[in-house]
Amino acid sequence: MMDFREMEENDEDYEDKSEPVFKFRKAKNKSSREKDFIAQSQHYFESASAAAQINTNEANPGTSIDQSKIPLIDSQKFATISRDLEDSHQEHIDALLEKYEMKFFTKWVQLMHAGFNILLQGYGSKINLMEQFRLIHLMDFNHVIIKGFYPGLSLKHVMNSLADNVELSHSFTPNSLDKFCSAFADHLERLDFDLFLIIPSIDVALVKVNKLQQLFLSIAKLPRVHFIASIDHINADLLWDQHSKYEMNWLKFDCTTFENYNVETSFENSFLHNSTGSLALSSLANVAHSLTPNAKKILEVIINFYLKNDDSKNPGMLFQQCYLQCRESFLVNSDLALRAQLTEFIDHGLVSMKKNSEGGELIILNLTKSVMTTYLENSRAA
């Protein structure tokens, strides 16, 4: 029997494999001398760093790509291109959705009526799946759709949506959450119907909106309120501790769809397209649609101030100055009324408040000049 020593002598290519040695041979018409290379971890990072440097100019080699010089396309055109891209696996995705419809839809309705709430997880957008479930099984029931990925989502928006659905007077603010939950529970108890909450990307909503978890936990205790929601983050389970999981009474279903997250990511900024202005204008229009006439005029007062004082030296609009203008226009009758309205603007991310060096309160408008101008033009045209 041949031992290992004999194998080493007879096999010229044998080499000790205890070290990660890679051999690079030159072409046969050149010297056959071999070059040994010992793999080291820092070589990966050196190679990755070198690959990031691209010779964009022969006179100035090694210059990295400047993203500001990449031509941007309009966000609407970008969305159109993305939507028109054909998915080579669409047939398989449709088959998956049909499978879930046959397997789960009826079961979900039965489980929700039995007191459980449905939580969908798995890779891929679940908006189309939830919409299909809504169209088939929930059209005869009162239901509210809360889009967790929507950037303008706020606690007040959710409270108003719930109150409108059950015809409850919604003169509530986020500071009166306990009062709202109590009134909502009493009002729903007097009504003879079930309420279904459909919440795509609930994990995004709970992270983004303060006190929303408290609201959901409070109304989940009501026997006639049912949840069907989806999560996308791999660690979304950490949003609920043992007590809140018990209160929500979730039943999880793996509904991997492999669908693109086109809708969920449509509000995200990308360096490939210039979407900041259009998205801000869209968000502003949606917020303004839910405002009272006086609130819209107060917002226009602030916008007009910024457009008339468009310079870098303008630190912001003084609260007292805003109050005096609004009072002269009979928009508010006290500074408390103005503060309440500004709180709503802050909840929507339209404005923020800070103090100047003299202790005065400044109203900071979080909008670009182009968005403000377009919004005023659209509001006057309407």
C-alpha positions in Angstrom: 0.0 0.0 0.0 1.3 3.4 -0.9 1.8 5.7 2.1 1.5 9.5 2.1 5.3 10.0 1.7 5.3 7.9 -1.5 2.3 10.0 -2.7 4.2 13.2 -2.2 7.2 11.8 -4.1 5.0 10.6 -7.0 2.6 13.5 -7.3 4.4 16.6 -8.3 1.2 18.7 -8.0 0.5 17.7 -4.4 0.9 20.5 -1.9 0.1 21.0 1.7 -3.5 22.4 2.0 -3.1 23.7 5.5 -2.6 27.2 4.2 -4.9 29.0 1.7 -2.4 29.1 -1.2 -3.6 30.0 -4.7 -1.3 29.3 -7.7 -1.3 31.6 -10.7 0.4 30.0 -13.9 1.6 32.2 -16.7 0.9 31.3 -20.3 2.6 28.2 -21.7 4.7 30.2 -24.1 6.3 31.9 -21.2 8.1 30.7 -18.2 6.4 28.0 -16.2 7.5 29.4 -13.0 4.7 29.6 -10.5 3.8 32.5 -8.3 2.3 31.7 -4.8 -0.2 34.1 -3.3 -1.2 33.9 0.4 -4.8 35.1 0.7 -5.2 37.8 3.4 -8.3 39.6 4.6 -7.0 43.1 3.9 -6.6 42.3 0.2 -10.4 42.1 -0.2 -10.9 45.6 1.2 -8.0 47.0 -0.9 -9.5 45.4 -4.0 -13.0 46.7 -3.2 -11.6 50.2 -2.6 -9.7 50.1 -5.8 -12.8 49.0 -7.7 -14.7 52.0 -6.5 -12.2 54.3 -8.1 -13.0 54.7 -11.8 -10.9 56.5 -14.3 -13.4 59.1 -15.6 -10.7 61.3 -17.1 -7.4 60.2 -18.7 -5.7 63.3 -17.4 -7.0 62.7 -13.9 -7.1 58.9 -13.4 -8.5 57.4 -10.2 -11.2 59.9 -9.7 -14.4 58.4 -8.0 -17.8 58.9 -9.5 -19.5 62.2 -8.6 -23.2 61.4 -8.0 -24.1 65.0 -8.5 -23.0 64.8 -12.1 -25.3 61.8 -12.9 -28.2 63.0 -15.0 -31.5 62.7 -13.1 -34.8 61.8 -14.5 -38.3 63.0 -13.4 -39.9 60.9 -10.7 -43.0 60.3 -12.8 -40.9 59.0 -15.7 -38.9 56.8 -13.3 -42.1 55.4 -11.9 -43.4 54.7 -15.4 -40.3 52.9 -16.4 -40.3 50.8 -13.3 -44.0 49.9 -13.8 -43.5 48.9 -17.4 -40.6 46.6 -16.7 -41.7 43.0 -17.3 -41.2 40.5 -14.6 -40.1 37.2 -16.1 -41.5 35.4 -13.0 -44.9 37.0 -13.0 -46.7 33.8 -14.0 -45.2 32.0 -10.9 -46.1 35.0 -8.7 -49.7 34.9 -9.9 -49.8 31.2 -9.2 -48.5 31.8 -5.6 -51.2 34.5 -5.0 -53.9 32.1 -6.3 -52.6 29.4 -4.0 -52.8 31.7 -0.9 -56.3 32.7 -1.9 -57.5 29.1 -2.1 -55.6 28.1 1.0 -55.9 31.0 3.5 -58.7 33.5 2.7 -61.6 31.7 4.1 -59.6 30.5 7.1 -58.5 34.1 7.9 -62.1 35.3 8.0 -63.0 32.4 10.4 -60.0 33.1 12.6 -60.7 36.9 12.8 -64.3 36.2 13.8 -63.0 33.8 16.5 -61.0 36.6 18.1 -57.6 36.3 16.4 -55.7 38.8 14.3 -53.8 38.0 11.2 -50.1 38.9 10.6 -48.6 38.2 7.2 -44.8 37.8 6.9 -42.3 36.6 4.2 -40.4 38.2 1.4 -42.2 40.3 -1.2 -44.9 43.0 -1.2 -48.2 41.8 0.2 -50.3 44.7 -0.8 -51.9 43.0 -3.8 -52.6 39.9 -1.7 -54.3 42.0 1.0 -56.2 44.0 -1.5 -57.5 40.8 -3.1 -58.6 39.5 0.3 -60.4 42.8 0.9 -62.3 42.7 -2.4 -63.4 39.1 -1.9 -64.3 39.0 1.8 -64.5 42.5 3.4 -66.5 44.5 1.0 -69.7 43.9 3.0 -68.0 44.9 6.3 -66.8 48.3 7.6 -63.0 48.4 7.0 -60.2 51.0 7.2 -57.0 50.8 5.2 -54.0 52.3 7.0 -50.9 52.4 4.8 -48.0 52.0 7.2 -45.4 53.0 4.5 -47.1 56.4 3.8 -44.7 59.2 4.8 -47.5 61.5 5.9 -49.0 59.0 8.3 -49.7 60.4 11.8 -51.5 59.4 14.9 -54.2 62.1 14.3 -54.6 60.7 10.7 -55.3 57.2 12.1 -57.6 58.5 14.8 -59.6 60.6 12.3 -59.9 57.6 9.9 -61.3 55.4 12.6 -63.7 58.0 13.9 -65.0 58.8 10.4 -65.7 55.1 9.7 -67.9 54.7 12.8 -69.3 58.2 12.5 -67.8 59.3 15.8 -67.2 63.0 16.4 -63.4 63.3 16.1 -62.5 66.5 18.0 -59.5 64.6 19.5 -55.8 65.3 19.5 -52.9 62.9 20.0 -52.7 64.2 23.6 -56.2 62.9 24.2 -55.5 59.3 23.1 -57.0 57.7 26.2 -60.1 59.8 25.8 -60.4 58.8 22.2 -60.0 55.1 22.9 -62.7 55.2 25.6 -65.1 57.1 23.4 -64.4 54.8 20.4 -65.0 51.7 22.5 -68.3 53.0 23.9 -69.5 54.1 20.5 -68.6 50.9 18.8 -70.3 48.9 21.5 -73.6 50.6 20.6 -73.2 49.8 16.9 -74.1 46.4 15.4 -71.2 45.7 13.0 -67.6 44.5 12.9 -64.7 46.8 12.0 -61.7 45.4 10.1 -58.3 47.2 10.0 -56.1 46.5 7.0 -52.5 47.6 7.6 -49.8 46.9 5.1 -46.3 47.4 6.5 -47.5 47.8 10.1 -43.9 47.5 11.3 -43.0 50.8 9.5 -46.0 52.6 11.0 -45.2 51.5 14.6 -41.6 52.7 14.3 -42.5 56.0 12.7 -45.6 57.1 14.5 -45.4 57.7 18.3 -48.2 56.2 20.4 -49.7 54.2 17.5 -48.8 51.0 19.3 -50.8 52.2 22.3 -53.8 52.9 20.1 -53.7 49.5 18.4 -53.3 47.7 21.7 -56.3 49.6 23.2 -58.7 48.9 20.3 -57.5 45.3 19.8 -59.2 44.4 23.1 -62.6 45.2 21.5 -64.3 42.0 20.3 -65.6 43.6 17.1 -62.3 45.0 15.9 -60.2 42.8 13.7 -56.7 43.3 12.3 -55.0 42.0 9.2 -51.5 43.4 8.8 -48.2 42.6 7.1 -44.6 43.0 8.2 -41.5 43.2 6.0 -38.5 43.7 8.3 -36.8 40.5 9.5 -36.7 41.8 13.1 -40.3 43.2 13.1 -41.2 40.7 15.8 -39.2 42.7 18.3 -41.9 45.5 18.2 -44.1 43.4 20.5 -43.2 42.1 23.9 -44.9 39.1 25.4 -47.7 41.2 26.9 -48.4 43.1 23.7 -48.3 39.9 21.6 -51.0 38.5 24.0 -53.1 41.7 23.6 -52.9 41.7 19.8 -53.5 37.9 19.6 -51.5 37.6 16.4 -51.6 34.5 14.2 -48.7 34.5 11.7 -48.8 33.2 8.2 -45.9 32.9 5.8 -47.1 34.6 2.6 -43.9 34.9 0.6 -45.0 36.5 -2.7 -41.7 37.6 -4.3 -43.5 40.7 -5.6 -41.6 43.9 -6.0 -41.9 46.6 -3.3 -42.8 49.3 -6.0 -45.6 50.8 -4.0 -43.9 50.8 -0.6 -40.6 52.3 -2.0 -42.3 54.9 -4.2 -42.0 57.4 -1.4 -38.3 56.8 -0.9 -35.7 59.2 -2.4 -33.2 57.8 -4.9 -30.0 59.3 -6.3 -31.3 58.1 -9.7 -34.2 60.4 -9.9 -35.2 63.8 -8.6 -38.2 62.9 -6.5 -38.0 65.2 -3.5 -40.1 68.1 -4.9 -42.9 66.0 -6.4 -43.2 63.8 -3.3 -43.2 66.7 -1.0 -45.9 68.5 -3.1 -48.0 65.3 -3.2 -47.7 64.9 0.6 -48.6 68.5 1.1 -51.6 68.3 -1.1 -52.9 65.2 0.8 -52.4 66.9 4.1 -54.1 70.1 2.9 -57.1 68.1 1.7 -57.8 67.0 5.3 -57.4 70.5 6.8 -60.2 72.9 7.7 -60.5 76.1 5.6 -59.0 78.2 8.4 -56.1 75.8 8.8 -55.4 76.1 5.0 -55.3 79.9 5.3 -53.0 79.7 8.3 -50.6 77.5 6.3 -50.8 80.0 3.4 -49.9 82.8 5.8 -46.7 81.0 6.7 -45.9 80.1 3.1 -46.4 83.7 1.9 -44.0 84.9 4.7 -41.3 82.5 3.5 -41.7 83.4 -0.1 -41.5 87.2 0.6 -38.4 86.7 2.9 -36.5 84.2 0.7 -33.0 84.8 1.8 -30.4 83.0 3.9 -30.6 85.5 6.7 -34.2 84.6 7.4 -34.2 82.4 10.5 -37.9 81.7 10.4 -41.3 83.3 11.1 -41.8 84.5 14.7 -44.8 82.9 16.4 -46.1 86.2 17.6 -45.9 87.6 14.1 -47.8 84.7 12.7 -50.4 85.1 15.5 -51.0 88.8 14.8 -51.4 88.2 11.1 -53.8 85.3 11.6 -55.8 87.3 14.2 -56.1 90.2 11.8 -57.5 87.9 9.2 -59.9 86.4 11.8 -58.4 82.9 11.4 -57.8 82.4 15.2 -59.0 84.2 18.3 -56.2 83.1 20.7 -52.6 82.0 20.7 -53.8 78.6 22.0 -55.9 78.1 18.9 -52.9 78.8 16.7 -50.7 76.5 18.8 -53.2 73.7 18.4 -53.2 74.2 14.6 -49.3 74.3 14.5 -49.3 71.1 16.4 -51.2 69.5 13.6 -48.7 70.9 11.1 -45.8 69.5 13.2 -47.5 66.1 13.3 -47.6 66.0 9.5 -44.0 67.2 9.3 -44.8 70.5 7.5 -43.3 72.8 10.2 -41.1 72.6 13.2 -40.5 75.0 16.1 -37.3 76.3 17.7 -36.2 79.3 19.7 -33.9 82.1 18.6 -31.1 83.6 20.6 -33.6 86.1 22.2 -35.9 83.3 23.4 -38.6 84.0 20.8 -40.4 81.0 19.1 -39.7 80.5 15.4 -41.9 78.6 13.0 -39.7 76.7 10.5 -41.3 75.6 7.3 -39.9 72.3 6.0 -40.7 72.9 2.3 -38.6 74.0 -0.7 -39.4 77.3 -2.5 -40.6 75.4 -5.6 -43.0 73.3 -3.6 -44.4 76.3 -1.8 -44.9 78.2 -5.1 -46.6 75.3 -6.8 -48.9 74.6 -3.9 -50.1 78.2 -3.8 -50.7 78.2 -7.5 -52.7 75.0 -7.3 -54.7 76.2 -4.3 -55.6 79.4 -6.1 -56.6 77.6 -9.2 -58.9 75.3 -7.3 
